[in-house]
């Protein structure tokens, strides 16, 4: 399980997110590949269907998912 580390104020809200589970859910919902944006200074930046998302929270909200469901503490319940 890969989780994010806080590297900025915007990333602070995404601490403890199971990135692999979130990206797998987005892949299933969108039926397209989630791509991490290479060469970006932002480690959370991903692209889905040509749209860029800068945080995992933003990505989850775009697909009407609750980011809390992907926190490590929620997954271990």
N, C-alpha and C positions, 0 to 999 in steps of 0.2 A: 504494500500500500504506500503510495507516494502522497505526502502532505506538503502544503506550502509552508514557507517560513516568512515571517514578517520582514520585509525589506523597505517598506515605505508606509506612509499613513494609509493609503488606499489598500495596500496589501494586508494591513493589520486586521481588517474585518474578515479576511479570508483565511486566517490562521486555523490550522487543524482541519482543513478541508481535504477529504479523500479525493484527490484530483482524478485518479484513474476511474473511480466510480462515477464521478460527475461527467467526465468525458464519455464514458461508456453510455450513460443515460442520454446524453445529447446526441451521440451517434445513432442510438436507437430511435429517438424522437424525430430527428431531422432526416434520417435515412441517407445521410451524407457524411463524409469524413471531416472530423474536427482536426485542424492542422495547427500546430504550434508555429507561431511566426518566428522564423529564424532570423538572426541578426538584429533582433529587437533588444533594446535596453530593458524592456519590461518582461520578466520571466513568465508572467501570467497571460501574456497576450496570445490569443488564439483567433483563428479564422474559421467560420462555418459558412458555407455557400457564398463565399466572397465578402462576407461581412466580418469586420474585425471587432473583437471584444477585448477590453484592456484589463478586466478583473474577472475572477471566477463568479463573483456576485452578479456582475453585469450579465455574464453569459447565462447563469441560472435564471435570472429574471426574464431574459429575452425568450426563454423557452418555458416560462411559467413554472419553474421549479423552485422549491424552497431550499436555499443554500444550507439551512440548518439540518436538512435531511442527509447532507453529505459530510457533516462534521464527524471526526473520528469517534467522539463520545456518543453520537447517535447510532453509528454503525455497530458499536459494541453492546448495544442494549439487548 
